[in-house]
Amino acid sequence: MEIAGIFILLIQIGFAIHAIRRGHSLLWVFLIIFLPLLGCILYSVMVLLPEVIQSRTARRGSKALLRMLDPQKELRKRREALEISDTIGNRSALAEEYLKHGMVDEAVSLYESSLTGMYRTDPSLLLGLARALVESGDFGRAREKLETLFRTNPGFESQDAHLLYARSLEALGELDKALDEYRALAGYSAGAEAKCRHALLLKRMGKTAEARALFEDILKDAKLATRHSRRLNKEWVDIARRELS
């Protein structure tokens, strides 16, 4: 009984602290303290459960479940939006959705048809087209579109654009230029992808010591990163770990 009493007391304290910190009515604190069982049950059902349901993690989980049950739902939604209103925003949204579904040719076609008139040098559209071209393996055209992007939008800053450019140069066999791009990216890129691709290229070029140092840096950064960051960079951290094993 003593253990059960201590357990209930800890729950009461935890719930009371939660109520105070969240700014809930003091009535909840009194209920939790003076009517432990009923107060804690009511607080769980009326306060904690709705908070959990509305939390980011819960929303992400429900969205993932909906995608599993109906993977085409968002794609249909984007198509319908474009049919109703043919705007650049709706075109971009549909093209991005095409890429998520691996429909690369459709994405390329939609981006290209959007790059006309006042939007012919739009940086977001050029970047989207370059991404689609890289996904399709057309690195020559991707490089061309990215160079157009850089030339016509000198104030536009994008890590994604420079990473795609480095990847295109590497795929086209311009390894020294690609290496320079990866080095420049390493100074400000937030994710592990640029550093990992840089290290893989160094290894490919026989610069094993430099490559190993970068792989070690990726693992060190991962240890200090948040859970969200580790999840986003898992693929590249796994590659670095494999390369060092």
FENJOTA-V931990 format. One record per residue. N is the residue number from 1. SS is DSSP state (H for helix, E for strand, - for the rest). PSI is psi in whole degrees, -180 to 180 (none if undefined). Layout:
N;SS;PSI
N;SS;PSI
//
This chain:
1;-;-35
2;H;-42
3;H;-44
4;H;-39
5;H;-42
6;H;-42
7;H;-47
8;H;-40
9;H;-41
10;H;-40
11;H;-44
12;H;-48
13;H;-46
14;H;-45
15;H;-41
16;H;-43
17;H;-43
18;H;-45
19;H;-42
20;H;-46
21;H;-35
22;-;-2
23;-;24
24;-;165
25;-;142
26;H;-16
27;H;-36
28;H;-41
29;H;-44
30;H;-42
31;H;-44
32;H;-39
33;H;-46
34;H;-20
35;-;70
36;H;-55
37;H;-54
38;H;-44
39;H;-43
40;H;-38
41;H;-47
42;H;-41
43;H;-39
44;H;-45
45;H;-40
46;H;-20
47;H;-57
48;H;-46
49;H;-48
50;H;-37
51;H;-41
52;H;-44
53;H;-36
54;H;-2
55;-;160
56;H;-42
57;H;-44
58;H;-43
59;H;-41
60;H;-40
61;H;-41
62;H;-37
63;H;-41
64;H;-40
65;H;-42
66;H;-38
67;H;-38
68;H;-42
69;H;-35
70;-;76
71;-;-19
72;-;-1
73;H;-50
74;H;-36
75;H;-45
76;H;-41
77;H;-44
78;H;-38
79;H;-44
80;H;-39
81;H;-39
82;H;-37
83;H;-37
84;H;-42
85;-;108
86;-;80
87;-;163
88;H;-39
89;H;-44
90;H;-34
91;H;-46
92;H;-43
93;H;-41
94;H;-41
95;H;-41
96;H;-39
97;H;-37
98;H;-44
99;H;-40
100;H;-30
101;-;7
102;-;15
103;-;71
104;H;-45
105;H;-40
106;H;-39
107;H;-46
108;H;-48
109;H;-43
110;H;-41
111;H;-45
112;H;-41
113;H;-17
114;H;-21
115;-;67
116;-;162
117;H;-132
118;H;-11
119;H;10
120;-;-21
121;-;23
122;-;124
123;H;-38
124;H;-40
125;H;-42
126;H;-40
127;H;-44
128;H;-43
129;H;-44
130;H;-41
131;H;-43
132;H;-39
133;H;-39
134;H;-42
135;H;-33
136;H;-9
137;-;7
138;-;75
139;H;-28
140;H;-49
141;H;-34
142;H;-45
143;H;-43
144;H;-46
145;H;-37
146;H;-38
147;H;-36
148;H;-43
149;H;-49
150;H;-38
151;H;-40
152;H;-11
153;-;67
154;-;-23
155;-;-3
156;-;124
157;-;129
158;-;120
159;H;-39
160;H;-42
161;H;-45
162;H;-32
163;H;-43
164;H;-36
165;H;-44
166;H;-43
167;H;-40
168;H;-45
169;H;-43
170;H;-46
171;H;-29
172;-;1
173;-;7
174;-;71
175;H;-40
176;H;-41
177;H;-40
178;H;-40
179;H;-41
180;H;-40
181;H;-44
182;H;-39
183;H;-42
184;H;-40
185;H;-36
186;H;-26
187;-;-23
188;-;-3
189;-;133
190;-;-33
191;-;179
192;-;-11
193;H;-49
194;H;-44
195;H;-39
196;H;-44
197;H;-37
198;H;-48
199;H;-40
200;H;-37
201;H;-41
202;H;-44
203;H;-43
204;H;-34
205;-;6
206;-;8
207;-;68
208;H;-37
209;H;-45
210;H;-41
211;H;-44
212;H;-41
213;H;-40
214;H;-42
215;H;-40
216;H;-38
217;H;-39
218;H;-43
219;H;-36
220;H;-44
221;H;-38
222;H;-35
223;H;-31
224;H;-7
225;-;162
226;-;165
227;H;-40
228;H;-45
229;H;-41
230;H;-38
231;H;-43
232;H;-34
233;-;12
234;H;-45
235;H;-44
236;H;-33
237;H;-40
238;H;-39
239;H;-45
240;H;-43
241;H;-41
242;H;-40
243;H;-26
244;H;-8
245;-;none
//
